[in-house]
Amino acid sequence: MQIDYKIIGFNPQFGSILVEFFFEGKFVEKFNFDIPLDDNGLFIVGDQLHSMLIGFFPFAHLQRQKLLKAGIPNADVIQSLVVQPDKENDK
């Protein structure tokens, strides 16, 4: 899976960045990350930062969203387990 991202914000006071993720050119999600400090007390950058961002991206969430969009064949089984609330107990 090819994920692209753009860092769209940086808060030096909190050491955090705001990142937008894209899959197949389409916006997927926006996350805020605290940037780790290296052994010298500097923000990680370059390959370390890239690896961290890609490593934190929830690929399983993206795959799940694709599957849900396509429809889950046994969704009716779960739906059959849903019990409507008893209006008398809501008082």
Buried (B, 14 or more C-beta within 10 A) or exposed (E): EEBEBEEEEEEEEEEBBBBBBBBEEEEBBEBEBEBEEEEEEEBBEEEEBEEBBEEEBEEEEBEEBEEEEEEEEEEEEEEEEEEEEEEEEEE
